Amino acid sequence: MLNEWLLNFARWLDSFAWSTAIHESFYLYAWIESTHVLAIMVFLGMLFIIDLRILGLAFAQVPAARIAERLDKPMMIGFAVMVITGLLLFFAIPVRSTQSVWFRIKVVLLIAAGINAFLFRNKMKEVRRDGREEVEPSKRLRLGAGTSLFLWMGVVMTGRAIAYDWFDCHKDLSYAMYWVAGCVDEMALVE
């Protein structure tokens, strides 16, 4: 049921002229994708510095809250551009993206990273609000930072794998893989 709803939504998006125009444009798709990659570099560059500081692997003499505060604005600008360009890339190829195992894993990892970031930011705000400029962050903050690194590396790897068609619907796959990829039409043929 969810696969059918997602596929119908993707087909609806694909029916817009702008979706086709972006995908078939000689330059626009490449510009959007390049901007997406550059925004990822800005966002993750700032995020990794913060996470590595929390883990005590970089800038150990500088309070973690101070680094997070200074890098927050450029990190959030990179995040905003990354999200906008990511949505445009999805809009350009909605059906293929929706039926990609890698895209689906990426979305799950993005949701998990978002939840982790929300909890992490709240804990960092709590540290700043209490006036604690910790040299050694708490175990909970270190766990959040490690989780952040792990999740975002997964997002990048699965995002890169979307370009490859190892598990696409046009391949001969098992019913389970068709289900995981959301290959609704192919699942109907196998049943």
C-alpha positions as CSV (number, residue, x, y, z in Angstrom):
1,M,0.0,0.0,0.0
2,L,2.8,2.4,0.9
3,N,4.7,1.5,-2.2
4,E,1.6,2.1,-4.4
5,W,1.0,5.5,-2.7
6,L,4.7,6.5,-3.2
7,L,4.7,5.4,-6.8
8,N,1.5,7.3,-7.5
9,F,2.9,10.4,-5.9
10,A,6.1,10.1,-8.0
11,R,4.1,9.6,-11.2
12,W,2.1,12.7,-10.3
13,L,5.3,14.7,-9.8
14,D,6.7,13.3,-13.0
15,S,3.7,14.7,-14.9
16,F,4.8,18.3,-14.3
17,A,6.5,19.9,-17.3
18,W,9.2,21.3,-15.0
19,S,10.2,17.9,-13.8
20,T,10.9,16.8,-17.4
21,A,12.5,20.1,-18.2
22,I,15.0,19.9,-15.3
23,H,15.9,16.3,-16.1
24,E,16.3,16.8,-19.8
25,S,18.1,20.1,-19.6
26,F,21.6,20.0,-20.9
27,Y,22.9,22.3,-18.1
28,L,20.3,22.8,-15.4
29,Y,20.3,19.3,-13.9
30,A,24.1,19.3,-13.8
31,W,24.2,22.7,-12.1
32,I,21.6,21.6,-9.5
33,E,23.6,18.4,-8.8
34,S,26.9,20.3,-8.6
35,T,25.3,22.8,-6.2
36,H,23.9,19.9,-4.2
37,V,27.4,18.4,-3.8
38,L,29.0,21.7,-2.9
39,A,26.3,22.3,-0.3
40,I,26.9,18.9,1.2
41,M,30.6,19.7,1.4
42,V,29.8,22.9,3.3
43,F,27.2,21.4,5.6
44,L,29.2,18.2,6.4
45,G,32.5,20.0,6.7
46,M,31.1,22.2,9.5
47,L,29.2,19.3,11.0
48,F,32.2,17.0,11.0
49,I,34.3,19.6,12.7
50,I,31.7,20.0,15.4
51,D,31.3,16.2,15.8
52,L,35.1,15.6,15.8
53,R,35.5,18.3,18.5
54,I,32.7,16.7,20.6
55,L,34.5,13.3,20.3
56,G,37.8,15.0,21.3
57,L,39.5,14.3,18.0
58,A,40.0,17.9,16.9
59,F,40.4,21.3,18.6
60,A,40.4,19.8,22.0
61,Q,41.4,23.1,23.7
62,V,38.4,25.0,22.4
63,P,35.1,24.5,24.1
64,A,32.7,22.5,22.0
65,A,29.8,24.9,22.5
66,R,31.9,27.8,21.1
67,I,32.9,25.8,18.0
68,A,29.2,24.8,17.5
69,E,28.0,28.3,17.9
70,R,30.5,29.8,15.4
71,L,30.0,27.1,12.7
72,D,26.2,26.9,13.1
73,K,25.2,29.6,10.6
74,P,27.4,28.4,7.7
75,M,26.4,24.9,8.5
76,M,22.7,25.8,8.4
77,I,23.1,27.7,5.1
78,G,24.7,24.7,3.6
79,F,21.9,22.5,5.0
80,A,19.2,24.7,3.5
81,V,20.9,24.8,0.0
82,M,21.4,21.0,0.3
83,V,17.8,20.3,1.0
84,I,16.5,22.7,-1.7
85,T,18.7,21.2,-4.4
86,G,18.0,17.7,-3.1
87,L,14.3,18.2,-3.5
88,L,14.9,19.6,-7.0
89,L,16.9,16.5,-7.9
90,F,14.1,14.3,-6.7
91,F,11.6,16.4,-8.6
92,A,13.6,15.9,-11.8
93,I,13.5,12.1,-11.5
94,P,10.8,11.2,-9.1
95,V,9.8,7.7,-10.3
96,R,13.3,6.3,-10.6
97,S,14.2,7.8,-7.3
98,T,11.2,6.5,-5.5
99,Q,11.9,3.0,-6.9
100,S,15.6,3.0,-5.8
101,V,16.6,0.9,-2.9
102,W,19.5,3.3,-2.2
103,F,17.1,6.3,-2.2
104,R,14.9,4.6,0.3
105,I,17.8,3.8,2.6
106,K,19.0,7.3,2.2
107,V,15.6,8.7,3.3
108,V,15.6,6.5,6.4
109,L,19.1,7.6,7.3
110,L,18.1,11.2,6.7
111,I,15.2,10.8,9.1
112,A,17.4,9.2,11.7
113,A,20.1,11.9,11.2
114,G,17.4,14.6,11.6
115,I,16.2,13.0,14.9
116,N,19.7,12.7,16.1
117,A,20.5,16.3,15.1
118,F,17.4,17.6,16.9
119,L,18.4,15.8,20.2
120,F,22.0,16.8,19.8
121,R,21.2,20.5,19.2
122,N,18.9,20.6,22.2
123,K,21.6,19.1,24.4
124,M,24.1,21.7,23.0
125,K,21.7,24.5,23.8
126,E,21.3,23.1,27.3
127,V,25.0,23.2,27.8
128,R,25.2,26.8,26.5
129,R,22.2,27.9,28.5
130,D,23.7,26.6,31.7
131,G,26.9,28.4,31.0
132,R,28.9,25.2,31.0
133,E,31.8,25.6,28.6
134,E,32.8,22.0,28.8
135,V,36.3,21.0,27.7
136,E,35.2,17.3,28.0
137,P,31.7,16.9,26.5
138,S,29.3,14.5,28.2
139,K,29.0,10.9,27.2
140,R,25.5,11.6,25.7
141,L,27.0,14.4,23.5
142,R,29.8,12.1,22.3
143,L,27.3,9.4,21.5
144,G,25.3,11.9,19.5
145,A,28.4,13.1,17.6
146,G,29.5,9.5,16.8
147,T,26.0,8.7,15.6
148,S,25.9,11.8,13.5
149,L,29.1,10.9,11.8
150,F,27.9,7.4,11.1
151,L,24.5,8.4,9.8
152,W,25.8,11.2,7.5
153,M,28.5,8.9,6.0
154,G,25.6,6.5,5.3
155,V,23.6,9.3,3.7
156,V,26.5,10.2,1.4
157,M,27.3,6.6,0.4
158,T,23.7,5.8,-0.3
159,G,23.2,9.1,-2.1
160,R,26.1,8.2,-4.4
161,A,24.8,4.7,-5.0
162,I,21.4,6.1,-6.3
163,A,23.1,6.7,-9.7
164,Y,23.7,2.9,-10.1
165,D,21.0,0.5,-11.1
166,W,22.0,-2.6,-9.2
167,F,18.5,-3.1,-7.8
168,D,16.3,-1.2,-10.3
169,C,12.9,-2.4,-11.2
170,H,13.9,-3.3,-14.8
171,K,16.2,-6.0,-13.4
172,D,15.2,-9.5,-12.7
173,L,14.9,-9.4,-8.9
174,S,13.3,-11.5,-6.2
175,Y,9.8,-10.5,-4.9
176,A,11.4,-9.2,-1.7
177,M,13.7,-6.9,-3.6
178,Y,10.9,-5.7,-5.8
179,W,9.0,-4.9,-2.5
180,V,12.0,-3.1,-0.9
181,A,12.6,-1.0,-4.1
182,G,8.9,-0.3,-4.5
183,C,8.5,-1.9,-7.9
184,V,4.7,-2.1,-7.8
185,D,4.2,-3.1,-11.4
186,E,6.9,-5.8,-11.3
187,M,5.4,-7.2,-8.0
188,A,2.0,-7.6,-9.7
189,L,3.7,-9.7,-12.5
190,V,5.4,-12.0,-10.0
191,E,2.3,-12.7,-7.9
